[in-house]
C-alpha cells in the first residue's frame, strides 16, 4: 500500500515517528517519507540513522498552516503525531497546548484538503476519553475535528480517521525510561503516584503496526482502538526494581487513576472486531452511510452491549510481572 507513495509524518522525530519510518523502510519501497517537525537538532540526529534517498526533512510547526500546506504538496498519506503531550505541562501552559493540539489539528486538515491527500490518520490518546485534564480535552477536540473533516471535505477525495491507544512502553517521557534512569543513578526509592493506578500498555511496534493496518481498514470518520493489556503501576515497579522500595508521592495535576478508551456514553456507536474496537461518528455523513459493521478489509464488527466501557481497571487482560519484564525488553 505504501510502496511508491509519499508519506508525511508530523512530529516525525518522536518515538512513534522513528519506529514508523523504520517499519516503512523495512516493509515497503516508499517514494518519499517526509518528516515534518520543529526541532532542527532532533531532525539532524534522526538523519544520522535515516538518510535514505527517499527521506525528506521539513522544519515547520503544525501551528503554521502555510508551511504545512507547502510540505503536503504531492503527499498521499499523512500521520498526524505532533502534539504537546505532557499532562502537567499542559495544565500549567494551557494556551500553548491548545495552539498545538487544536489549532494544529485544524491546520493539518486544511493542508490535507488543499493538497488532495488520500488518507489522514491522527494519533489520539486514552486521555481523550472522558478527559479530566487539558491535554485529554485538547485531544478530544482534535478527534472531533478529524471526524467532522470527512463531512466538510466536499468534493475532495481526502478521508480522515483517528487511532487511539494507551501508554507506549519506553516512549520518550514515559514512566519506563524514567524508572530506568533512577535505577541507573542508584535511587533509594521508586516514586509512584498511587498504588492502585492502572494503565493500558502497548509496545511501540504494536502501535505502528496498528496504524499501518488501519490505513487499509479505514472508511473515514471512525476512531480505532486496539485491544491491549493493562498493567498495575505497582507491578511495573516490581518488574523493574524488585529490590528498591516504592514511595507514594500522590497523583500529579490532571492525572487519572485509571484510563478509558471506549467510554460507556459512546457504547451506542461502538463496534467490536476481533482485535480492536471502532467508535463510529455520532454525526451523519452527507456523502455516505454510517455503516461501520465492516471495513475495507471486509472484517466484520458487532455492536457492543449498551453501557459497555473499555477501562484499564476492568480490562480482562492484565500483564503479570514476568510479562511486564518481557514487554520492557521489547521497548529497548
C-alpha positions as CSV (number, residue, x, y, z in Angstrom):
1,X,0.0,0.0,0.0
2,X,2.9,2.4,0.8
3,X,5.2,1.4,-2.0
4,X,5.8,4.3,-4.5
5,X,3.7,6.5,-2.2
6,X,4.6,9.7,-0.4
7,X,4.1,9.7,3.4
8,X,4.3,12.7,5.7
9,X,4.6,12.4,9.5
10,X,4.0,15.4,11.7
11,X,6.1,15.3,14.8
12,X,8.1,12.7,13.0
13,X,11.2,12.8,15.1
14,X,9.4,11.4,18.1
15,X,9.4,7.8,19.3
16,X,6.4,6.9,17.1
17,X,7.8,8.6,14.0
18,X,11.2,6.9,14.2
19,X,9.6,3.5,14.6
20,X,7.1,4.2,11.8
21,X,9.9,5.2,9.4
22,X,12.0,2.2,10.3
23,X,9.0,-0.1,9.6
24,X,8.1,1.6,6.3
25,X,11.6,1.3,5.0
26,X,11.8,-2.4,6.0
27,X,8.4,-3.4,4.6
28,X,7.8,-1.1,1.6
29,X,9.5,1.0,-1.0
30,X,8.0,4.4,-0.4
31,X,8.6,7.2,-3.0
32,X,9.2,9.8,-0.2
33,X,8.9,9.9,3.6
34,X,8.6,13.5,4.8
35,X,9.5,14.3,8.5
36,X,7.7,17.5,9.5
37,X,8.8,18.8,12.9
38,X,10.0,22.0,14.5
39,X,13.3,20.9,16.2
40,X,16.3,21.0,13.9
41,X,18.5,19.2,16.4
42,X,16.2,16.2,16.5
43,X,16.0,16.2,12.8
44,X,19.8,16.3,12.5
45,X,20.1,13.4,14.9
46,X,17.4,11.4,13.0
47,X,19.2,12.0,9.7
48,X,22.2,10.1,11.1
49,X,20.1,7.0,11.2
50,X,17.7,7.6,8.4
51,X,19.4,9.2,5.4
52,X,17.9,7.0,2.6
53,X,17.3,8.7,-0.7
54,X,13.5,8.7,-0.1
55,X,13.9,10.7,3.2
56,X,13.0,14.4,3.4
57,X,13.2,16.6,6.4
58,X,11.0,19.7,6.7
59,X,11.4,22.2,9.6
60,X,8.0,23.5,10.5
61,X,5.3,23.8,13.2
62,X,1.8,22.4,12.9
63,X,0.7,25.9,14.1
64,X,1.9,27.2,10.7
65,X,-0.8,26.4,8.1
66,X,1.1,27.9,5.2
67,X,4.2,25.8,5.8
68,X,2.1,22.7,6.3
69,X,0.3,23.2,3.0
70,X,3.6,23.6,1.3
71,X,5.0,20.5,2.9
72,X,2.0,18.3,1.9
73,X,2.3,19.1,-1.8
74,X,2.2,15.7,-3.6
75,X,1.6,13.7,-0.4
76,X,-0.5,10.6,-0.4
77,X,-0.8,9.7,3.3
78,X,-0.4,11.7,6.4
79,X,0.1,10.5,10.0
80,X,-0.5,13.4,12.5
81,X,1.6,12.6,15.5
82,X,2.7,16.1,16.6
83,X,1.2,17.2,19.9
84,X,2.1,18.6,23.3
85,X,1.6,15.5,25.4
86,X,2.9,16.1,29.0
87,X,-0.2,16.3,31.3
88,X,1.3,18.6,34.0
89,X,2.9,20.9,31.4
90,X,-0.4,21.3,29.6
91,X,-2.1,22.2,33.0
92,X,0.4,25.0,33.5
93,X,0.6,26.2,29.9
94,X,-2.9,25.7,28.6
95,X,-2.9,28.1,25.7
96,X,0.3,26.5,24.2
97,X,-1.3,23.1,24.4
98,X,-4.5,24.5,22.7
99,X,-2.4,26.2,19.9
100,X,-0.6,22.9,19.0
101,X,-3.2,20.3,19.7
102,X,-6.4,22.0,18.4
103,X,-5.3,24.8,16.0
104,X,-2.6,22.4,14.8
105,X,-5.2,19.8,14.0
106,X,-7.2,22.4,12.1
107,X,-4.1,23.2,10.0
108,X,-3.4,19.6,9.2
109,X,-7.0,19.1,8.0
110,X,-6.9,22.3,5.9
111,X,-3.5,21.4,4.3
112,X,-4.6,17.9,3.6
113,X,-7.7,19.1,1.8
114,X,-5.8,21.7,-0.1
115,X,-3.4,19.1,-1.5
116,X,-5.9,16.3,-2.1
117,X,-4.1,14.0,0.3
118,X,-5.7,10.5,0.0
119,X,-5.8,9.4,3.7
120,X,-5.0,11.0,7.0
121,X,-4.8,9.3,10.4
122,X,-4.5,11.3,13.6
123,X,-3.0,9.8,16.7
124,X,-5.1,10.2,19.8
125,X,-4.7,9.0,23.4
126,X,-6.7,7.2,26.1
127,X,-6.7,10.6,27.9
128,X,-9.2,11.9,25.3
129,X,-11.9,9.6,26.6
130,X,-13.9,11.4,29.4
131,X,-11.0,13.8,29.8
132,X,-10.2,15.4,33.2
133,X,-7.0,17.2,32.1
134,X,-6.3,19.8,29.5
135,X,-4.2,17.5,27.3
136,X,-7.0,15.0,27.1
137,X,-9.6,17.7,26.4
138,X,-7.5,19.2,23.5
139,X,-7.1,15.7,22.0
140,X,-10.8,15.1,22.3
141,X,-11.4,18.3,20.4
142,X,-8.7,17.2,17.9
143,X,-10.5,13.8,17.5
144,X,-13.8,15.6,16.8
145,X,-12.2,17.8,14.2
146,X,-10.7,14.9,12.3
147,X,-14.0,13.0,12.4
148,X,-16.0,16.0,11.2
149,X,-13.5,16.7,8.5
150,X,-15.0,13.9,6.5
151,X,-18.2,15.9,6.3
152,X,-16.6,19.2,5.3
153,X,-14.3,17.6,2.6
154,X,-17.0,18.2,-0.1
155,X,-15.6,17.1,-3.4
156,X,-12.2,16.4,-2.1
157,X,-11.0,12.8,-2.1
158,X,-9.4,13.0,1.4
159,X,-10.6,10.8,4.2
160,X,-9.7,11.2,7.9
161,X,-9.7,8.7,10.8
162,X,-8.3,8.6,14.3
163,X,-6.2,5.9,16.2
164,X,-6.5,6.0,20.0
165,X,-4.3,3.8,22.2
166,X,-2.7,3.8,25.7
167,X,0.7,4.3,27.2
168,X,3.6,3.2,24.9
169,X,6.3,1.2,26.6
170,X,9.5,3.1,26.6
171,X,8.3,6.1,24.6
172,X,10.1,9.4,25.3
173,X,8.8,10.9,28.6
174,X,7.0,7.8,29.7
175,X,7.5,6.0,33.1
176,X,9.8,3.2,31.9
177,X,12.7,5.4,30.8
178,X,12.2,7.5,34.0
179,X,12.3,4.4,36.2
180,X,15.4,3.1,34.3
181,X,17.2,6.4,34.9
182,X,16.5,6.3,38.6
183,X,17.7,2.7,38.8
184,X,21.0,3.5,37.0
185,X,21.5,6.5,39.3
186,X,21.2,4.2,42.3
187,X,18.0,5.7,43.6
188,X,16.9,4.6,47.1
189,X,13.2,4.8,46.2
190,X,11.0,4.4,43.2
191,X,8.3,7.2,43.2
192,X,4.8,6.0,42.4
193,X,1.9,8.4,42.2
194,X,-0.8,6.0,43.5
195,X,-0.6,2.3,44.4
196,X,-3.9,1.5,42.8
197,X,-3.1,3.1,39.4
198,X,-3.6,1.1,36.2
199,X,-2.8,1.9,32.6
200,X,-3.3,0.4,29.2
201,X,0.1,-0.9,27.9
202,X,1.2,-1.2,24.3
203,X,4.6,-1.6,22.6
204,X,5.7,0.9,20.0
205,X,5.9,-1.7,17.3
206,X,2.3,-2.8,18.1
207,X,1.2,0.8,17.8
208,X,2.9,1.3,14.5
209,X,1.5,-1.9,13.1
210,X,-2.0,-0.9,14.2
211,X,-1.7,2.4,12.4
212,X,-0.4,0.8,9.2
213,X,-3.3,-1.7,9.2
214,X,-5.9,1.0,9.8
215,X,-4.8,2.8,6.7
216,X,-6.1,-0.3,4.8
217,X,-9.2,-0.6,7.1
218,X,-10.4,2.9,7.3
219,X,-13.7,4.2,5.8
220,X,-13.2,7.7,7.3
221,X,-14.6,9.2,10.4
222,X,-14.0,6.2,12.8
223,X,-11.8,6.1,15.9
224,X,-9.8,2.8,16.1
225,X,-8.9,1.4,19.5
226,X,-6.7,-1.7,19.8
227,X,-7.4,-4.5,22.3
228,X,-4.4,-4.3,24.5
229,X,-3.5,-5.4,28.0
230,X,-3.5,-3.3,31.2
231,X,-0.8,-3.1,33.8
232,X,-0.7,-2.1,37.5
233,X,1.9,0.5,38.4
234,X,3.0,-1.4,41.5
235,X,3.6,-4.5,39.3
236,X,5.7,-2.3,36.9
237,X,7.8,-1.1,39.8
238,X,8.3,-4.7,41.0
239,X,9.2,-5.8,37.5
240,X,11.8,-3.1,37.0
241,X,13.2,-2.7,40.5
242,X,12.2,-5.6,42.8
243,X,14.8,-4.7,45.4
244,X,14.0,-0.9,45.7
245,X,11.2,0.3,47.9
246,X,8.3,2.3,46.5
247,X,7.4,5.8,47.7
248,X,3.9,7.0,47.1
249,X,4.0,10.7,46.0
250,X,0.4,11.4,45.0
251,X,-1.3,11.9,41.7
252,X,0.1,14.7,39.5
253,X,-2.1,17.6,38.3
254,X,-4.7,16.4,35.8
255,X,-3.8,12.7,36.2
256,X,-6.3,9.9,36.3
257,X,-6.2,6.8,38.5
258,X,-7.4,4.6,35.6
259,X,-7.8,5.2,31.9
260,X,-10.7,4.7,29.5
261,X,-10.5,4.2,25.7
262,X,-14.2,3.4,24.9
263,X,-16.5,5.5,27.2
264,X,-19.8,4.0,28.1
265,X,-21.5,7.1,26.7
266,X,-20.2,6.0,23.3
267,X,-21.4,2.4,23.6
268,X,-24.3,3.0,21.1
269,X,-21.7,3.9,18.5
270,X,-19.0,1.3,19.4
271,X,-18.3,-1.9,17.4
272,X,-16.2,-4.8,18.5
273,X,-13.9,-6.5,16.0
274,X,-11.5,-9.4,16.6
275,X,-8.5,-7.4,17.7
276,X,-9.9,-3.8,18.0
277,X,-12.9,-1.6,18.7
278,X,-14.3,1.1,16.4
279,X,-16.1,4.2,17.7
280,X,-18.3,5.3,14.8
281,X,-19.2,9.0,14.3
282,X,-22.2,10.4,16.2
283,X,-22.9,12.7,13.3
284,X,-24.4,11.6,10.0
285,X,-22.2,12.0,6.9
286,X,-23.8,13.5,3.8
287,X,-21.7,11.6,1.3
288,X,-22.2,8.0,2.5
289,X,-23.9,5.8,5.1
290,X,-22.7,5.4,8.7
291,X,-22.4,1.6,8.5
292,X,-19.3,0.6,10.4
293,X,-20.2,-3.1,10.8
294,X,-17.5,-3.9,8.3
295,X,-14.4,-2.2,6.9
296,X,-12.3,-2.0,3.7
297,X,-10.7,-5.3,4.6
298,X,-14.1,-7.0,4.8
299,X,-13.6,-7.6,8.6
300,X,-16.9,-7.8,10.5
301,X,-17.7,-5.9,13.7
302,X,-20.6,-6.3,16.1
303,X,-22.3,-3.7,18.2
304,X,-21.2,-3.8,21.9
305,X,-23.8,-4.1,24.7
306,X,-25.3,-0.8,25.9
307,X,-23.2,0.7,28.7
308,X,-20.0,-1.1,27.6
309,X,-16.8,0.6,28.7
310,X,-13.2,-0.3,27.8
311,X,-11.4,0.7,31.0
312,X,-7.9,-0.1,32.2
313,X,-9.2,-1.3,35.6
314,X,-11.9,-3.6,34.2
315,X,-9.8,-4.9,31.3
316,X,-9.9,-8.7,31.2
317,X,-6.1,-8.9,30.4
318,X,-3.6,-7.7,33.0
319,X,0.1,-8.2,32.5
320,X,1.9,-10.2,35.1
321,X,5.3,-9.1,36.5
322,X,7.1,-11.5,34.2
323,X,5.1,-10.3,31.2
324,X,6.0,-6.7,32.0
325,X,9.7,-7.6,32.1
326,X,9.3,-9.1,28.6
327,X,7.3,-6.0,27.4
328,X,10.0,-3.7,28.7
329,X,12.7,-5.7,26.8
330,X,10.8,-5.1,23.6
331,X,11.0,-1.4,24.1
332,X,14.8,-1.3,24.0
